[in-house]
Amino acid sequence: MAAVLCIGIGIAVFTATSPEKPPELPPELLKNLLASADPEDRVDALRYLHARKIDIAPFEIYQEMANSPHLQERYWLARIL
């Protein structure tokens, strides 16, 4: 009985802490976020692409992002590429 209880608690904790995919964003909004002047918006968009495993190639802005002075932006771009 104790083993079943421990396994149940373990499953409950694991499912409660598992990461979920972000909600679906319209492609036009995603394109605007990637082209935003705010680096945090661009990083958020890159994280979204990474979480959903979306190819960045259709968004031509990624070539300019490779030369960004913001380290975090280049990091997420490298993870996606």
N, C-alpha and C positions, 0 to 999 in steps of 0.2 A: 504494500500500500504506500509506503514511504517513497519507494523508487518511482512509482507512477506519479505521485505528487511532485517529486523533484523534476521529473521529465516534463510534466505539464507546466511548471513554473519556468523552466528553461526555455520551452517553446514560446511561452507568453512574453518573456523578456526579449527573446531574439526577434520576434515579429514586431514588437513595439519599438525597437531601436533600429530596424532595418531602414535604409534610405529609400525614399519613394521618388519616382520620376516627377519632375515639375509639370504643372499643367501645360496643355498645348497652347503655343503662341502662334498667332497668324504670321505667315511668311513676311508680310509687309512690315509688321511691327518688329520682327526679328531683324530685317534688313535695316530698319531705322536705328535700332539699338546698336548694331555693328558699326554704323556710320556716325554714331553720336560723337559729340565733342567731349563728353564726359567719359574718362577712362573707366570709371566704375560701371557705367552702362555697358561698355564694350566687354568688360570682363564678365559681367553677369550673362551677357548673350553667349560668350564663349563657353561658360560653364553650362549653360542650357544645352548648347549643341553637344557638348561632351556627355552630359547626362543622358541625352536622348539618342546618342550615337548618330547624329546627323552630319552628313558630309558638308564641309565648309566651301568646297570648290565652286558651287553655284554663286556664292557671295564673293564677288571679285575684290572686295575690300580687304581680304585677308593678306594680299600682297603688300599693301601699305602698312598693315598692322605688324608685319614682320620687322619693320624699322621703327617701331614705337619706342619712345624713351622709358615707357613704363614696364618694369620687369615682370610684374604679375600678368600683364596682358600678353607679353611674349611667351611666358610660361604656359598659359592656357592654350595659346595658339599652337605651340609645339606639341602639346598633349593631343590636340585634335588632329594635327597633321600626321 
